[in-house]
Structures are given as structure tokens and as C-alpha cells.
Amino acid sequence: MMDRWATLAYLDEMDMKDMTQKQRILKYMRDFGSITKIEAMRDLGIMRLEARIWELIRDGWPIFADMECAPNRYGQDTRYARYRRAA
């Protein structure tokens, strides 16, 4: 069975400004393995990561969410999702 993530090689030839938000997310996940909402906003300029992830899952991409916990600037524990590609 062909690795669906390997089919994304064509994205290497594209400029990020010419990609759709979903293409940016797929490339980021292929290159880094996972993505969080903060990374999507900071690195890709995507404000509604959860909506794009839902669309990608609906399109058949094998993406899973792991819940993580980290302190916020006030020292309180905050939970957030890290979306990762299936192995």
C-alpha cells in the first residue's frame, strides 16, 4: 500500500503563498510530524486549524489528535490538541 504522505512531494515545488491552507498543514505535518493550533497560527497563518483538520480527515487523510498539557503564562495547566499523521 502506497504511503499517502509520500504523494505530497509536489508541494516541495510550490511557494507557501500559493498553497491552500490544507496543503500547508499537510506539508507541515509531513515535514515535522505534527502540528498544534499555536504552530498553525505562528508558522502558517492559519486561525482555524481544527476546521481544516476536520476537512482533511473527511477527505481521507489519516490524522489523529493527542491531548497534551502544558503551563500557560500564569502557571496554570492548559490542555491542547497535537494533531499527528498516522504512521
KOLBAMI-459345 format. One record per residue (C-alpha): residue in one letter; z, y, x. Coordinates in steps of 0.05 Angstrom, whole numbers, plus 5000, padded with zeros to 4 digits. Example, Ala and Ser with C-alpha at 12.3 -4.5 7.8 and 13.67 -1.06 7.14 Angstrom:
<nodes>
A515649105246;S514349795273;
</nodes>
This chain:
<nodes>
M500050005000;M498050685027;D503551175043;R502351744994;W505552235042;A500152075094;T494952345046;L497653045058;A494253135125;Y489253625094;L495054115085;D495354205161;E488754555158;M490855045104;D494555715112;M501155725075;K498956335035;D493055935007;M497455344984;T500455254915;Q508055214911;K507654464900;Q503354384963;R508254805003;I514054364980;L510353724996;K508453965065;Y515654195079;M518453525056;R513353155098;D514953565159;F522653605151;G524253015105;S528053405053;I528954095021;T534454484986;K534055084940;I536255554996;E530955285043;A525655354989;M527556084977;R528456265051;D522655875082;L517555825026;G518956394978;I519855904920;M525156124870;R524855544820;L524954924865;E527754474811;A521854624764;R516854474819;I520453834838;W520453604766;E512853734763;L511853344828;I515852754801;R511852784736;D505552764780;G507952114811;W510952354877;P516951924898;I522452454905;F529952334899;A535852804896;D542252724936;M548153154917;E551553484976;C557753914982;A558954505030;P563455105030;N560755765005;R562456435038;Y569256435003;G571155745028;Q570255414961;D566554754958;T559654814926;R555254244904;Y547654274911;A541753804910;R537853604971;Y531153324950;R528352794996;R522052384998;A522551644986;A522051225048;
</nodes>
